[in-house]
Amino acid sequence: MNRVLADWVLVLVTFVWGATFVVVQDAIKDIPVFAFLAIRFLSAGVILLFAALLLKRGRAALRTFSLWKNGLILGFWLYAGYAFQTLGLMHTTAAKSGLITGLCVALVPIFSIFLLRHKPPRGAFIGVGIATLGLFLLSGIRSGTVNIGDLLTLLCAIAFAIQIVLMAKHAREHDPLTLAAVQILFVGVLSEFSSLFMRESLHLIATSLTVPTVWIALLICSLLATVIAYFAQAAFQRYTTPTKTALIFSLEPVFAALVAVWYGGESLTLFSIFGGFLIVAGMLTAEFSGQERAHSRKKQGERPAKQSTL
């Protein structure tokens, strides 16, 4: 598999996630957040699970304990990211939430050291720093105080960073379709438990399902942003590094901003535009540093490191 192709597929996945911000923003005005997440991930998980059962290799993979164990671990961290982000939004602004969530880009290389025992090249850290500065400018936050919502959102960034690193570890061990199915199914189950724990109104949920914007958002998020996107992540992230994946995912606020301008009629400041350029610059810095490292090894006759350790 060509690493460039894998990177571009992940860029497309990131675009889908960024483009859903507008439709989700409209939908959660009418439906409780955890109920929305539960419907989104449970329906997507069932679709992926059914698709896996249609394939012989999928049925065989679903009988392995390690798949369910690793799927639960990945699903827990993915759920934790969404849960902490949602709880944090009750106490902080959306702009701050976007900035702090984006810090998962800077956390991935750190967790790669501890969880994968892999030290990314120096250029990857430089690229991460540039991308983080870009996220800072894109969010529009240049001053302010820290509150409980900011701390909860920081936990969200930690959870997403761990999920990215662990996906890099487990993506090579399992069939991508079954891994995505189990992971997403667990996110839906945990979201449903959260909805019950938060005592979200069943009457409000039932009423909201008759609203067109809610149905449109659920269809887009369940099929495009979950079924297809997370299957693509599980299938293609194995061919690139967790640090590169995090940098690609840092394009999500860029795509979200562009869609908001084109579809939602919002405007961008010069700081936001410059922030978007810095995110792309950070990605390119990490990419070129990785190529230089591989070229140096090849020139010196060294054997390249196995991709499974990245």
Sequence and secondary structure as in RCSB ss.txt:
>XXXX:A:sequence
MNRVLADWVLVLVTFVWGATFVVVQDAIKDIPVFAFLAIRFLSAGVILLFAALLLKRGRAALRTFSLWKNGLILG
FWLYAGYAFQTLGLMHTTAAKSGLITGLCVALVPIFSIFLLRHKPPRGAFIGVGIATLGLFLLSGIRSGTVNIGD
LLTLLCAIAFAIQIVLMAKHAREHDPLTLAAVQILFVGVLSEFSSLFMRESLHLIATSLTVPTVWIALLICSLLA
TVIAYFAQAAFQRYTTPTKTALIFSLEPVFAALVAVWYGGESLTLFSIFGGFLIVAGMLTAEFSGQERAHSRKKQ
GERPAKQSTL
>XXXX:A:secstr
  HHHHHHHHHHHHHHHHHHHHHHHHHTTTS HHHHHHHHHHHHHHHHHHHHHTSHHHHHHTT HHHHHHHHHHH
HHHHHHHHHHHHHTTTS HHHHHHHHHTHHHHHHHHHHHHS     HHHHHHHHHHHHHHHHHHT  S    HHH
HHHHHHHHHHHHHHHHHHHHTTTS HHHHHHHHHHHHHHHHHHHHHHTT  HHHHHHHTTSHHHHHHHHIIIIII
IIIHHHHHHHHGGGS HHHHHHHHTTHHHHHHHHHHHTT     HHHHHHHHHHHHHHHHHHHHHHHHHHHHHHT
T     GGG 
